[in-house]
Amino acid sequence: MVLNNIRLLCFTVILLSNGTFAHKADLVRYVASKKHPDLKQSYFVDLLTLALEASKSRYGDYKLQPIDIEMAQARTSRMLQRNELIDLTWRMTSQLLEQKLQAIYFPILKGVMGYRIFIIHKNQQHLFSKNISLIDLKKIALGQGYNWPDTDILLANNFEVIEGNGDSLIKMLKKERFIYFPRALHEPWLEIADEKELTVEGHLMLQYPAPTFFFVNKKNTRLHQRLTFGLAQLLESGKFEHFFINHRITSDILTKANVKNRTAFTLHNPLLSERAKELMKDKRLWIKLK
Protein backbone atom coordinates (compact mmCIF):
# COMPACT_ATOMS: atom_id res chain seq x y z
CA MET A 1 0.00 0.00 0.00
CA VAL A 2 2.79 2.43 0.96
CA LEU A 3 4.67 1.58 -2.24
CA ASN A 4 1.55 2.24 -4.33
CA ASN A 5 1.05 5.63 -2.63
CA ILE A 6 4.67 6.58 -3.37
CA ARG A 7 4.23 5.60 -7.01
CA LEU A 8 1.04 7.66 -7.23
CA LEU A 9 2.79 10.66 -5.68
CA CYS A 10 5.70 10.38 -8.13
CA PHE A 11 3.29 10.09 -11.06
CA THR A 12 1.43 13.20 -9.88
CA VAL A 13 4.67 15.19 -9.59
CA ILE A 14 5.65 14.17 -13.13
CA LEU A 15 2.27 15.22 -14.50
CA LEU A 16 2.45 18.55 -12.74
CA SER A 17 5.96 19.21 -14.02
CA ASN A 18 4.74 18.52 -17.55
CA GLY A 19 1.93 21.04 -17.14
CA THR A 20 -0.92 18.50 -17.33
CA PHE A 21 -2.66 20.07 -14.34
CA ALA A 22 -1.19 23.53 -14.80
CA HIS A 23 -3.36 26.63 -14.74
CA LYS A 24 -4.92 27.24 -18.13
CA ALA A 25 -3.47 30.03 -20.23
CA ASP A 26 -4.50 33.46 -18.97
CA LEU A 27 -6.79 35.14 -21.49
CA VAL A 28 -6.10 38.86 -21.93
CA ARG A 29 -8.61 40.63 -24.20
CA TYR A 30 -8.26 44.28 -25.15
CA VAL A 31 -9.88 46.73 -27.58
CA ALA A 32 -8.19 46.99 -30.99
CA SER A 33 -10.32 48.49 -33.74
CA LYS A 34 -9.50 47.35 -37.27
CA LYS A 35 -11.61 50.09 -38.84
CA HIS A 36 -9.74 52.89 -37.07
CA PRO A 37 -6.38 51.42 -36.01
CA ASP A 38 -4.26 53.57 -33.72
CA LEU A 39 -0.57 52.94 -34.35
CA LYS A 40 0.34 54.47 -30.99
CA GLN A 41 -1.39 51.58 -29.24
CA SER A 42 1.34 49.21 -30.44
CA TYR A 43 3.51 50.52 -27.60
CA PHE A 44 1.08 49.27 -24.95
CA VAL A 45 0.43 45.92 -26.63
CA ASP A 46 4.17 45.31 -27.03
CA LEU A 47 4.85 46.21 -23.38
CA LEU A 48 1.92 44.06 -22.25
CA THR A 49 3.41 41.14 -24.16
CA LEU A 50 6.81 41.69 -22.54
CA ALA A 51 5.26 41.78 -19.06
CA LEU A 52 3.31 38.57 -19.69
CA GLU A 53 6.45 36.89 -21.00
CA ALA A 54 8.45 38.08 -17.98
CA SER A 55 5.86 36.49 -15.67
CA LYS A 56 5.58 33.23 -17.60
CA SER A 57 7.90 31.27 -15.30
CA ARG A 58 5.60 31.97 -12.35
CA TYR A 59 2.16 32.22 -13.98
CA GLY A 60 2.39 30.05 -17.08
CA ASP A 61 1.06 30.61 -20.58
CA TYR A 62 -1.17 33.41 -21.76
CA LYS A 63 -3.31 34.29 -24.75
CA LEU A 64 -3.61 37.84 -26.05
CA GLN A 65 -6.86 38.49 -27.90
CA PRO A 66 -7.59 41.83 -29.60
CA ILE A 67 -11.30 42.65 -29.71
CA ASP A 68 -12.31 44.43 -32.91
CA ILE A 69 -14.79 47.02 -31.70
CA GLU A 70 -15.20 50.81 -31.75
CA MET A 71 -15.29 51.98 -28.16
CA ALA A 72 -14.65 55.34 -26.47
CA GLN A 73 -12.55 55.47 -23.30
CA ALA A 74 -15.53 55.88 -20.98
CA ARG A 75 -17.35 52.91 -22.48
CA THR A 76 -14.20 50.78 -22.35
CA SER A 77 -13.96 51.46 -18.62
CA ARG A 78 -17.63 50.59 -18.08
CA MET A 79 -17.26 47.31 -19.97
CA LEU A 80 -14.20 46.37 -17.95
CA GLN A 81 -15.91 47.33 -14.70
CA ARG A 82 -18.80 44.99 -15.61
CA ASN A 83 -16.28 42.31 -16.61
CA GLU A 84 -17.70 42.19 -20.14
CA LEU A 85 -15.85 41.46 -23.38
CA ILE A 86 -12.40 42.75 -22.30
CA ASP A 87 -9.94 41.93 -19.53
CA LEU A 88 -7.64 44.94 -19.63
CA THR A 89 -7.27 48.53 -20.75
CA TRP A 90 -4.64 51.26 -20.45
CA ARG A 91 -5.56 54.77 -19.41
CA MET A 92 -4.15 57.92 -17.92
CA THR A 93 -5.17 57.51 -14.31
CA SER A 94 -7.45 59.44 -11.97
CA GLN A 95 -8.79 58.86 -8.47
CA LEU A 96 -12.22 58.09 -9.90
CA LEU A 97 -10.89 55.52 -12.35
CA GLU A 98 -8.90 53.80 -9.60
CA GLN A 99 -12.09 53.51 -7.55
CA LYS A 100 -13.86 51.70 -10.38
CA LEU A 101 -11.04 49.52 -11.71
CA GLN A 102 -7.95 47.84 -10.33
CA ALA A 103 -4.83 49.73 -11.39
CA ILE A 104 -1.46 48.11 -11.84
CA TYR A 105 0.56 50.88 -10.19
CA PHE A 106 3.36 51.18 -12.70
CA PRO A 107 3.56 54.21 -15.05
CA ILE A 108 3.86 52.29 -18.31
CA LEU A 109 4.52 55.39 -20.46
CA LYS A 110 6.96 57.00 -18.00
CA GLY A 111 4.69 60.01 -17.54
CA VAL A 112 4.81 61.10 -21.18
CA MET A 113 1.06 61.85 -21.21
CA GLY A 114 1.74 64.76 -18.87
CA TYR A 115 3.99 66.61 -21.31
CA ARG A 116 1.76 68.42 -23.79
CA ILE A 117 2.72 70.15 -27.02
CA PHE A 118 0.17 71.71 -29.34
CA ILE A 119 -1.30 70.99 -32.74
CA ILE A 120 -2.14 74.31 -34.42
CA HIS A 121 -2.84 75.85 -37.82
CA LYS A 122 0.38 76.60 -39.68
CA ASN A 123 -0.57 80.27 -39.94
CA GLN A 124 -1.14 80.72 -36.19
CA GLN A 125 2.32 80.21 -34.70
CA HIS A 126 2.45 83.97 -34.03
CA LEU A 127 -0.17 83.49 -31.31
CA PHE A 128 2.27 81.35 -29.33
CA SER A 129 5.31 83.50 -28.66
CA LYS A 130 8.05 81.92 -26.59
CA ASN A 131 7.59 84.83 -24.19
CA ILE A 132 3.84 84.41 -23.75
CA SER A 133 2.68 84.32 -20.14
CA LEU A 134 0.66 81.47 -18.69
CA ILE A 135 -2.14 83.94 -17.99
CA ASP A 136 -2.34 84.89 -21.67
CA LEU A 137 -2.05 81.28 -22.84
CA LYS A 138 -5.05 80.35 -20.70
CA LYS A 139 -7.16 82.88 -22.62
CA ILE A 140 -6.65 81.05 -25.93
CA ALA A 141 -9.29 78.37 -26.51
CA LEU A 142 -8.00 74.80 -26.64
CA GLY A 143 -9.69 71.52 -27.51
CA GLN A 144 -9.92 68.32 -25.47
CA GLY A 145 -12.10 65.23 -25.40
CA TYR A 146 -15.21 64.47 -23.39
CA ASN A 147 -14.38 62.43 -20.27
CA TRP A 148 -10.62 62.80 -20.73
CA PRO A 149 -8.67 63.32 -17.48
CA ASP A 150 -6.73 66.08 -19.24
CA THR A 151 -9.94 68.03 -19.73
CA ASP A 152 -10.57 68.10 -15.98
CA ILE A 153 -6.93 68.97 -15.27
CA LEU A 154 -6.94 71.90 -17.70
CA LEU A 155 -10.28 73.18 -16.42
CA ALA A 156 -8.98 72.98 -12.86
CA ASN A 157 -6.04 75.13 -13.98
CA ASN A 158 -8.43 77.72 -15.48
CA PHE A 159 -7.81 77.12 -19.18
CA GLU A 160 -10.52 77.88 -21.73
CA VAL A 161 -11.47 74.36 -22.87
CA ILE A 162 -13.77 73.40 -25.76
CA GLU A 163 -14.84 69.76 -25.46
CA GLY A 164 -15.63 67.33 -28.24
CA ASN A 165 -15.57 63.67 -29.21
CA GLY A 166 -12.03 62.36 -29.51
CA ASP A 167 -12.46 61.45 -33.17
CA SER A 168 -13.76 64.91 -34.09
CA LEU A 169 -11.19 67.16 -32.41
CA ILE A 170 -8.89 67.48 -35.43
CA LYS A 171 -11.89 68.45 -37.58
CA MET A 172 -12.96 70.98 -34.96
CA LEU A 173 -9.47 72.48 -34.94
CA LYS A 174 -9.46 72.79 -38.73
CA LYS A 175 -12.78 74.65 -38.50
CA GLU A 176 -11.24 76.89 -35.81
CA ARG A 177 -13.72 75.89 -33.12
CA PHE A 178 -10.65 76.28 -30.92
CA ILE A 179 -7.07 77.44 -31.58
CA TYR A 180 -4.84 74.65 -30.26
CA PHE A 181 -5.01 70.98 -29.36
CA PRO A 182 -2.58 69.84 -26.62
CA ARG A 183 -1.21 66.35 -27.26
CA ALA A 184 1.34 64.14 -25.49
CA LEU A 185 4.91 64.16 -26.83
CA HIS A 186 4.47 61.01 -28.91
CA GLU A 187 1.06 61.83 -30.39
CA PRO A 188 0.90 64.82 -32.78
CA TRP A 189 2.86 63.70 -35.82
CA LEU A 190 0.88 60.55 -36.50
CA GLU A 191 -2.35 62.46 -35.99
CA ILE A 192 -1.58 65.23 -38.50
CA ALA A 193 0.36 63.20 -41.07
CA ASP A 194 -2.39 63.82 -43.65
CA GLU A 195 -3.35 67.32 -42.50
CA LYS A 196 -1.38 69.78 -44.63
CA GLU A 197 -2.73 72.91 -42.94
CA LEU A 198 -1.82 71.75 -39.42
CA THR A 199 1.55 71.65 -37.67
CA VAL A 200 3.13 71.20 -34.24
CA GLU A 201 3.60 74.48 -32.36
CA GLY A 202 7.32 75.11 -31.80
CA HIS A 203 7.83 77.04 -28.55
CA LEU A 204 5.64 75.93 -25.66
CA MET A 205 4.78 72.92 -23.52
CA LEU A 206 2.45 72.14 -20.64
CA GLN A 207 3.57 69.66 -18.00
CA TYR A 208 1.83 67.93 -15.12
CA PRO A 209 2.20 64.52 -13.41
CA ALA A 210 0.13 62.06 -15.45
CA PRO A 211 0.90 58.34 -15.09
CA THR A 212 -0.70 55.85 -17.47
CA PHE A 213 -1.57 52.47 -15.94
CA PHE A 214 -2.82 49.11 -17.08
CA PHE A 215 -6.26 48.51 -15.52
CA VAL A 216 -8.14 45.26 -14.89
CA ASN A 217 -11.45 44.36 -13.25
CA LYS A 218 -11.24 44.55 -9.45
CA LYS A 219 -12.03 40.84 -9.17
CA ASN A 220 -9.30 39.79 -11.61
CA THR A 221 -6.71 39.26 -8.90
CA ARG A 222 -4.61 36.85 -10.92
CA LEU A 223 -4.05 39.17 -13.89
CA HIS A 224 -3.38 42.08 -11.54
CA GLN A 225 -0.74 40.08 -9.65
CA ARG A 226 0.75 38.71 -12.85
CA LEU A 227 1.23 42.11 -14.47
CA THR A 228 2.52 43.66 -11.24
CA PHE A 229 5.14 40.92 -11.08
CA GLY A 230 5.99 41.03 -14.78
CA LEU A 231 6.45 44.81 -14.90
CA ALA A 232 8.60 44.71 -11.76
CA GLN A 233 10.80 42.10 -13.44
CA LEU A 234 11.20 44.33 -16.49
CA LEU A 235 12.09 47.33 -14.32
CA GLU A 236 14.70 45.52 -12.24
CA SER A 237 16.33 43.89 -15.26
CA GLY A 238 16.59 47.16 -17.18
CA LYS A 239 14.39 45.80 -19.95
CA PHE A 240 11.68 48.39 -19.37
CA GLU A 241 14.10 51.27 -19.93
CA HIS A 242 15.54 49.53 -23.00
CA PHE A 243 12.04 49.00 -24.36
CA PHE A 244 11.06 52.64 -23.86
CA ILE A 245 14.11 54.20 -25.49
CA ASN A 246 14.02 51.81 -28.46
CA HIS A 247 10.32 51.43 -29.26
CA ARG A 248 9.30 53.07 -32.53
CA ILE A 249 6.63 55.16 -30.81
CA THR A 250 8.86 56.61 -28.07
CA SER A 251 12.46 56.33 -29.28
CA ASP A 252 12.83 59.86 -30.68
CA ILE A 253 10.14 61.85 -28.92
CA LEU A 254 12.45 64.22 -27.00
CA THR A 255 14.40 65.11 -30.13
CA LYS A 256 11.35 65.34 -32.35
CA ALA A 257 9.45 67.49 -29.87
CA ASN A 258 12.52 69.70 -29.32
CA VAL A 259 11.74 69.65 -25.60
CA LYS A 260 14.96 71.34 -24.47
CA ASN A 261 14.11 74.53 -26.38
CA ARG A 262 10.52 74.87 -25.19
CA THR A 263 9.09 77.10 -22.49
CA ALA A 264 7.36 74.74 -20.06
CA PHE A 265 4.41 75.69 -17.87
CA THR A 266 3.90 73.41 -14.85
CA LEU A 267 0.28 72.69 -13.89
CA HIS A 268 -1.38 71.04 -10.91
CA ASN A 269 -3.06 67.66 -11.37
CA PRO A 270 -5.87 67.42 -8.79
CA LEU A 271 -6.91 63.97 -10.04
CA LEU A 272 -3.95 62.01 -8.66
CA SER A 273 -4.49 59.50 -5.86
CA GLU A 274 -2.02 59.28 -2.99
CA ARG A 275 -0.90 55.89 -4.31
CA ALA A 276 -0.10 57.41 -7.69
CA LYS A 277 1.75 60.32 -6.08
CA GLU A 278 3.99 57.88 -4.19
CA LEU A 279 5.33 56.57 -7.49
CA MET A 280 6.91 59.96 -8.21
CA LYS A 281 9.69 59.08 -5.76
CA ASP A 282 11.11 56.32 -7.99
CA LYS A 283 13.02 58.17 -10.71
CA ARG A 284 13.43 54.98 -12.77
CA LEU A 285 9.73 55.10 -13.62
CA TRP A 286 9.70 58.52 -15.31
CA ILE A 287 11.03 60.03 -18.50
CA LYS A 288 14.14 62.18 -18.16
CA LEU A 289 13.77 65.36 -20.21
CA LYS A 290 17.47 66.22 -20.11
C-alpha positions in Angstrom: 0.0 0.0 0.0 2.8 2.4 1.0 4.7 1.6 -2.2 1.5 2.2 -4.3 1.1 5.6 -2.6 4.7 6.6 -3.4 4.2 5.6 -7.0 1.0 7.7 -7.2 2.8 10.7 -5.7 5.7 10.4 -8.1 3.3 10.1 -11.1 1.4 13.2 -9.9 4.7 15.2 -9.6 5.7 14.2 -13.1 2.3 15.2 -14.5 2.4 18.6 -12.7 6.0 19.2 -14.0 4.7 18.5 -17.6 1.9 21.0 -17.1 -0.9 18.5 -17.3 -2.7 20.1 -14.3 -1.2 23.5 -14.8 -3.4 26.6 -14.7 -4.9 27.2 -18.1 -3.5 30.0 -20.2 -4.5 33.5 -19.0 -6.8 35.1 -21.5 -6.1 38.9 -21.9 -8.6 40.6 -24.2 -8.3 44.3 -25.2 -9.9 46.7 -27.6 -8.2 47.0 -31.0 -10.3 48.5 -33.7 -9.5 47.4 -37.3 -11.6 50.1 -38.8 -9.7 52.9 -37.1 -6.4 51.4 -36.0 -4.3 53.6 -33.7 -0.6 52.9 -34.4 0.3 54.5 -31.0 -1.4 51.6 -29.2 1.3 49.2 -30.4 3.5 50.5 -27.6 1.1 49.3 -25.0 0.4 45.9 -26.6 4.2 45.3 -27.0 4.8 46.2 -23.4 1.9 44.1 -22.2 3.4 41.1 -24.2 6.8 41.7 -22.5 5.3 41.8 -19.1 3.3 38.6 -19.7 6.5 36.9 -21.0 8.4 38.1 -18.0 5.9 36.5 -15.7 5.6 33.2 -17.6 7.9 31.3 -15.3 5.6 32.0 -12.3 2.2 32.2 -14.0 2.4 30.1 -17.1 1.1 30.6 -20.6 -1.2 33.4 -21.8 -3.3 34.3 -24.7 -3.6 37.8 -26.1 -6.9 38.5 -27.9 -7.6 41.8 -29.6 -11.3 42.7 -29.7 -12.3 44.4 -32.9 -14.8 47.0 -31.7 -15.2 50.8 -31.8 -15.3 52.0 -28.2 -14.7 55.3 -26.5 -12.6 55.5 -23.3 -15.5 55.9 -21.0 -17.3 52.9 -22.5 -14.2 50.8 -22.3 -14.0 51.5 -18.6 -17.6 50.6 -18.1 -17.3 47.3 -20.0 -14.2 46.4 -17.9 -15.9 47.3 -14.7 -18.8 45.0 -15.6 -16.3 42.3 -16.6 -17.7 42.2 -20.1 -15.8 41.5 -23.4 -12.4 42.7 -22.3 -9.9 41.9 -19.5 -7.6 44.9 -19.6 -7.3 48.5 -20.8 -4.6 51.3 -20.4 -5.6 54.8 -19.4 -4.1 57.9 -17.9 -5.2 57.5 -14.3 -7.4 59.4 -12.0 -8.8 58.9 -8.5 -12.2 58.1 -9.9 -10.9 55.5 -12.4 -8.9 53.8 -9.6 -12.1 53.5 -7.5 -13.9 51.7 -10.4 -11.0 49.5 -11.7 -7.9 47.8 -10.3 -4.8 49.7 -11.4 -1.5 48.1 -11.8 0.6 50.9 -10.2 3.4 51.2 -12.7 3.6 54.2 -15.1 3.9 52.3 -18.3 4.5 55.4 -20.5 7.0 57.0 -18.0 4.7 60.0 -17.5 4.8 61.1 -21.2 1.1 61.9 -21.2 1.7 64.8 -18.9 4.0 66.6 -21.3 1.8 68.4 -23.8 2.7 70.1 -27.0 0.2 71.7 -29.3 -1.3 71.0 -32.7 -2.1 74.3 -34.4 -2.8 75.8 -37.8 0.4 76.6 -39.7 -0.6 80.3 -39.9 -1.1 80.7 -36.2 2.3 80.2 -34.7 2.5 84.0 -34.0 -0.2 83.5 -31.3 2.3 81.3 -29.3 5.3 83.5 -28.7 8.0 81.9 -26.6 7.6 84.8 -24.2 3.8 84.4 -23.8 2.7 84.3 -20.1 0.7 81.5 -18.7 -2.1 83.9 -18.0 -2.3 84.9 -21.7 -2.1 81.3 -22.8 -5.1 80.4 -20.7 -7.2 82.9 -22.6 -6.6 81.0 -25.9 -9.3 78.4 -26.5 -8.0 74.8 -26.6 -9.7 71.5 -27.5 -9.9 68.3 -25.5 -12.1 65.2 -25.4 -15.2 64.5 -23.4 -14.4 62.4 -20.3 -10.6 62.8 -20.7 -8.7 63.3 -17.5 -6.7 66.1 -19.2 -9.9 68.0 -19.7 -10.6 68.1 -16.0 -6.9 69.0 -15.3 -6.9 71.9 -17.7 -10.3 73.2 -16.4 -9.0 73.0 -12.9 -6.0 75.1 -14.0 -8.4 77.7 -15.5 -7.8 77.1 -19.2 -10.5 77.9 -21.7 -11.5 74.4 -22.9 -13.8 73.4 -25.8 -14.8 69.8 -25.5 -15.6 67.3 -28.2 -15.6 63.7 -29.2 -12.0 62.4 -29.5 -12.5 61.5 -33.2 -13.8 64.9 -34.1 -11.2 67.2 -32.4 -8.9 67.5 -35.4 -11.9 68.4 -37.6 -13.0 71.0 -35.0 -9.5 72.5 -34.9 -9.5 72.8 -38.7 -12.8 74.6 -38.5 -11.2 76.9 -35.8 -13.7 75.9 -33.1 -10.7 76.3 -30.9 -7.1 77.4 -31.6 -4.8 74.7 -30.3 -5.0 71.0 -29.4 -2.6 69.8 -26.6 -1.2 66.3 -27.3 1.3 64.1 -25.5 4.9 64.2 -26.8 4.5 61.0 -28.9 1.1 61.8 -30.4 0.9 64.8 -32.8 2.9 63.7 -35.8 0.9 60.5 -36.5 -2.4 62.5 -36.0 -1.6 65.2 -38.5 0.4 63.2 -41.1 -2.4 63.8 -43.7 -3.3 67.3 -42.5 -1.4 69.8 -44.6 -2.7 72.9 -42.9 -1.8 71.8 -39.4 1.5 71.6 -37.7 3.1 71.2 -34.2 3.6 74.5 -32.4 7.3 75.1 -31.8 7.8 77.0 -28.6 5.6 75.9 -25.7 4.8 72.9 -23.5 2.5 72.1 -20.6 3.6 69.7 -18.0 1.8 67.9 -15.1 2.2 64.5 -13.4 0.1 62.1 -15.5 0.9 58.3 -15.1 -0.7 55.9 -17.5 -1.6 52.5 -15.9 -2.8 49.1 -17.1 -6.3 48.5 -15.5 -8.1 45.3 -14.9 -11.4 44.4 -13.2 -11.2 44.5 -9.5 -12.0 40.8 -9.2 -9.3 39.8 -11.6 -6.7 39.3 -8.9 -4.6 36.8 -10.9 -4.0 39.2 -13.9 -3.4 42.1 -11.5 -0.7 40.1 -9.7 0.8 38.7 -12.8 1.2 42.1 -14.5 2.5 43.7 -11.2 5.1 40.9 -11.1 6.0 41.0 -14.8 6.5 44.8 -14.9 8.6 44.7 -11.8 10.8 42.1 -13.4 11.2 44.3 -16.5 12.1 47.3 -14.3 14.7 45.5 -12.2 16.3 43.9 -15.3 16.6 47.2 -17.2 14.4 45.8 -19.9 11.7 48.4 -19.4 14.1 51.3 -19.9 15.5 49.5 -23.0 12.0 49.0 -24.4 11.1 52.6 -23.9 14.1 54.2 -25.5 14.0 51.8 -28.5 10.3 51.4 -29.3 9.3 53.1 -32.5 6.6 55.2 -30.8 8.9 56.6 -28.1 12.5 56.3 -29.3 12.8 59.9 -30.7 10.1 61.9 -28.9 12.4 64.2 -27.0 14.4 65.1 -30.1 11.4 65.3 -32.3 9.4 67.5 -29.9 12.5 69.7 -29.3 11.7 69.7 -25.6 15.0 71.3 -24.5 14.1 74.5 -26.4 10.5 74.9 -25.2 9.1 77.1 -22.5 7.4 74.7 -20.1 4.4 75.7 -17.9 3.9 73.4 -14.9 0.3 72.7 -13.9 -1.4 71.0 -10.9 -3.1 67.7 -11.4 -5.9 67.4 -8.8 -6.9 64.0 -10.0 -3.9 62.0 -8.7 -4.5 59.5 -5.9 -2.0 59.3 -3.0 -0.9 55.9 -4.3 -0.1 57.4 -7.7 1.8 60.3 -6.1 4.0 57.9 -4.2 5.3 56.6 -7.5 6.9 60.0 -8.2 9.7 59.1 -5.8 11.1 56.3 -8.0 13.0 58.2 -10.7 13.4 55.0 -12.8 9.7 55.1 -13.6 9.7 58.5 -15.3 11.0 60.0 -18.5 14.1 62.2 -18.2 13.8 65.4 -20.2 17.5 66.2 -20.1 
